[in-house]
Amino acid sequence: MTAPITTLSDRDLELLSAFHGHLCPMVLVGARLGRVASTRLAGLAESLDPPFAFFRGGGCAVDGVQMTTGCTWGNSNLLLLRGKDLSLTLTREGSARAIVAAPLPQVLQDARQVKGAVMDSPFSAWIMEGSVEELFSVEPVTGPADLSRYPEE
């Protein structure tokens, strides 16, 4: 068995740049966060339904999440939540299982420090190649089986 791919390829970066308009620290963080959560969710193998996401935070990171998870606000499988923290909950319709992922505080602190060409910075190398454990908290969670993007009224 091969290890799951949680990094970003050159093609991912091309698509990310086209989708977001530029490559910046937080779009890289969001893309890697989404890739990690998607890989972990696929490992649960509970359902083949498309994923949907709850994203807390704002700005550039949400575009990275959209590109790597396929969950977008436009197709209604991404719900944006208010809050100052940045986190992603990724699940599948009707599933009681989800992945909750968030960048570690040092990642966010270092992202704010990047100046100039992001892809030439030590930060981008760290985000692109760093281990999941040194960049993110990633936890599988179990909740109510009726967790849905379409809550009953």
C-alpha positions, -999 to 999 in steps of 0.1 A, spaced: 0 0 0 13 34 -9 12 64 15 -17 88 9 -6 120 -9 -12 150 13 12 174 -4 6 198 -33 19 191 -68 31 216 -94 -2 211 -112 -21 218 -80 -2 251 -77 -10 260 -113 -47 254 -107 -46 271 -73 -30 302 -89 -56 303 -117 -85 298 -92 -73 323 -66 -55 347 -88 -21 345 -71 -2 323 -47 0 337 -12 8 322 22 -28 316 33 -40 301 0 -12 276 4 -22 269 40 -59 264 29 -49 241 0 -27 219 21 -54 218 49 -80 208 24 -58 181 9 -50 166 44 -86 166 54 -98 151 21 -72 123 24 -82 115 59 -119 115 51 -113 91 22 -96 68 47 -129 65 66 -145 49 35 -179 51 50 -197 66 20 -192 74 -16 -213 106 -14 -195 138 -23 -179 156 7 -192 188 21 -174 212 44 -179 237 72 -151 263 70 -145 287 98 -124 317 89 -121 338 58 -98 353 33 -75 335 10 -74 301 28 -110 293 18 -100 293 -19 -73 268 -11 -99 246 7 -123 249 -22 -97 238 -48 -84 208 -29 -117 195 -15 -140 202 -44 -164 218 -19 -174 252 -30 -198 279 -18 -213 281 -53 -223 244 -54 -236 245 -18 -213 219 -4 -193 245 15 -208 264 44 -188 294 57 -190 300 95 -182 331 114 -153 331 138 -118 342 142 -102 308 143 -95 289 111 -108 254 109 -122 229 84 -148 202 92 -151 178 63 -178 151 61 -203 134 38 -240 138 37 -257 117 64 -225 105 79 -218 105 116 -181 108 109 -160 139 100 -125 152 100 -118 184 118 -85 201 108 -69 234 117 -35 250 112 -13 250 143 -8 285 158 29 287 145 17 282 109 -6 311 111 20 333 129 46 324 103 21 331 74 17 367 86 55 372 84 60 362 47 70 391 25 78 391 -12 76 361 -35 59 335 -14 71 305 -35 107 315 -28 102 316 9 112 290 35 75 292 46 62 278 13 87 249 14 75 242 50 38 243 40 44 222 9 67 196 24 63 197 61 47 167 79 10 169 87 18 167 125 40 198 124 15 219 105 -20 209 115 -42 194 141 -63 167 124 -89 148 144 -116 123 133 -149 130 151 -181 112 155 -214 131 158 -251 127 150 -258 107 119 -281 135 107 -252 160 103 -263 177 72 -259 208 51 -297 208 48 -309 210 84 -346 204 89 -366 235 96 
